[in-house]
């Protein structure tokens, strides 16, 4: 059996997230169906992480075992011929049998896009969080720096998660503004359920003067979800990269 690693880009708009579920359309199910068509095998792929309904991915990673002899670098073309247009396999390669897309990962980078304008953009309605009121981006930038370090981020996790260890490390966090768009780039060794969206929601409230910049450290220390801001909408979130090398994630 060969272990095949896939790097996947997808528009999450019409999917009920990554993970296969009954009676709804998911990214995992679409890729497994495509694998079945080209190999004849019933295969379950392993994803580096789950993305929620409406969330996008620039470089999700998955792997699967197969007896197929299709050359590894040709698998992406075979799969893309069977996949819908909102999913694309960007790379396919054979990796060692010990590679696991989830457990071998040392971290991830997410990006979040906010469209900040008095009038909405129909073209960005599925790809950015529309915020119609003016935001103080300098305050947002200042507040974002408080998240960089190792903390217990329990207060930035939505209910419904069974995770017991809520300590995570944020290596880098930058906020960039261009015209009416604000992009949040956050890199860490792992993220809790809805953690990025809650952090962004909190920073939006900083930008709207509902939360003070200097309150962020105490909000983190409190580990109380009610002290943090709202959960930003899913369509602005992108899984941008999965890291498998510690030196790369710390750059």
N, C-alpha and C positions, 0 to 999 in steps of 0.2 A: 504494500500500500504506500502511496505517496501522500505527503502532506503539502497541500497547496494553500498559499497565502494570497488573499485578494485585497486590493486597495480599491475602495468603492466611493463613488460620488453619487449623491442623490438629492433630488428635490422632494422634501418630505410633505409637501402640501396635501396630497391626497391619501397619504398613508397613515395608518393608526400606529405609527412608531415603527421601530426596528423589529421588535420581538414578535414571533409568530403567535397568533391568537385565533380562536375559532370565530368564524362568521364575519371577519373584517380583513381588509387588505393590508399587508405589512411588507416591509422591504425584505426581511428574511425569507418569507414565504415565496416571494417572486424570484429570488435568486435560487432557492432550492428547487423550484419548478424548472428553472432554466438549466440547472445542473442535471436534473433528471432527463431532460430532453436531449442533452448532448452526450450523456454517459450511460443512460438507462439505469442509473443507480438511485436508490432512495437514500438521500444523504441529509444529515442535519449539520448546518454550518454553525460555527462558533464565532460570535461577534465580540469585538473588543469592548463594547459597551452598548447599552440600550439607549436609543433616542426616543423621545416621546412623540406623540401625534403632532404633526406639523413642523417638527424640527428637521433641519437639513444637515447634510454631511459633505464636506469637501474631501475628506480622506478617512472614512471609516475603514477598519481592518477586520477581516474575517479569515478563517481557515477551515479546511475540510480535508478528510482523507478519501482517497479514491484509488481504484484499481485501473482507471482509464490510462491509456498510453498517449493521450493527446499531449503534445509538447507543452510544457508549462507556460511558455510565453505566448502560445496560441490560444490558450483557454479563454483569455479575456475577449478575443475576437469571437470565439464560438458562443460565449455567454451573451455578449452584447447583441448578437444576431437574434437572440431569443428574448431579451429583456425589453420592457417598455422604455420609452424615451426618457422617462424621468429617473432612470437608474443607469449608471455606466460603470463598468469595471475598468479602472484606469491602469491597473497593473495586476499581473498574475505571475507567481513565481513559486518554484518548489523550495521548501524549507526543511530543516531538520525535523525529525519525528517528535522532538521535545518542544517544538514551538507551539505556543498556545496564544491565540490573539488577545485573550483577556489576561491570563495570569503571567504572561511574559512581558506585558506592558509595564513601563516604569512611570508613565505619566501621559497626560493629554493636554492639548491646547484647544480651547473654545474661543470662538469670536461671536460677538453679539452686535447687531446693527439696530440703531435707533434712527428713525426719521423724525427730525424735530423742525416742524414748520407749521404755520398757521393753517395751511390747507393740506389735505391728505394727498398722497400719491397713489393712484390706482395701480401703477406699475410695481409699486413696492408693497402692496397690501399683504402679500404672502411671504415677503422676504425681509421685513423690518417691522419693528414696533413703532407705531405712530404715536408721537407725543406732541400735541398741538400747542402746549404752553412753553414759554421761554425757559431754558435751562441754563444755569450757571456752570459752564463747562470747567472753569478753573477750579471751582469748589469740588466738582466731581473728580477731577484729576487728583486734587490734594487728598480727598477721602479715600480714593482707590489704593493709595500707597499703604494705608494701614492694614490692608488685607495680606500684604506680602510677608510671609513668615509661616511658622508652624503653629496652628491653633486648633482648639476644639471648635469645630464649626457647627455644632449641634443646632444652634439658633438659626442656621441658614439651610436647614433641611426640612422638606415638606413631610407631613405625617404620612404614614403608609409604608415607610421603609423599615426593614428588619435589621439594618446595619447596626452593630453594637459599637464598633470603633469609629468615632466621628472626628478623629484627629486627622487633619490633612495639611499639606504644605503647599503654599502658593509661591512659586519661584519668580514669577514676573507678572505684572499687570500694567497695561498701558491703555490710555484713552486718547483716541485721535478724532479730531473734528475736521470735516471737509464739507464746505457749503452747509447743506441742511442735514447731513448725516453724521452721527457720532458712532464710532466703532470701539467696542470694548474688546481687548485681547487679554485673555487670562490663561496662564500656563501653570499646571500643578501636578502633583504626583497622583492625584485622584480627586473625584468630586462626589459629593453626596447627592441624593435625590433632589433635583431642582435647585441645587446650590448656586449655580451660575445665574440662573434667572432671579433668584432671591437677592443675590448680591447686586445685580444690575437694577432691580426694582428699588433696593435700598439707596443706591447711588442716584437714581432718578429723583428720589425724594430729597436727597441732599441738594441736587441741582434745582429743586423747586422750593428750597428753604423750609421743608417740613422736618428735616433732620439736620442737625449741625455737623459740620466736618469733625469737630473735636469729640463728638459723641460716639463715633465709630468704634474706638477701642473698647469702650464700656459695653456697647451692644454685642461685640464679639465675646467679651468676657462673661456676659450674662448667660450665654448659651440658651437664651429664651427666644423662641421664634416670634413671639408677640412684640418683641422690641425691634426687630428688623422690619424692613419695608415690604412692600407687596411683591408678589411673584410676577415678573415681567412675562409678557406673552410668548408662546413658543416659536412663532414664525420668525423672530429675530435671531434665533440661536443656530449656530453652525458648529458641528464637530469638525474642527479644522485639521487636527493632526493627532496621531497616536504615536508615542515615543517608545522605543525599545532599547535605547542607549542612554545611560545616565549623563554622559558628557554632552549629548545633544540637547537634552531638555534643560540643562543648566547654562546654556549659552546666553 
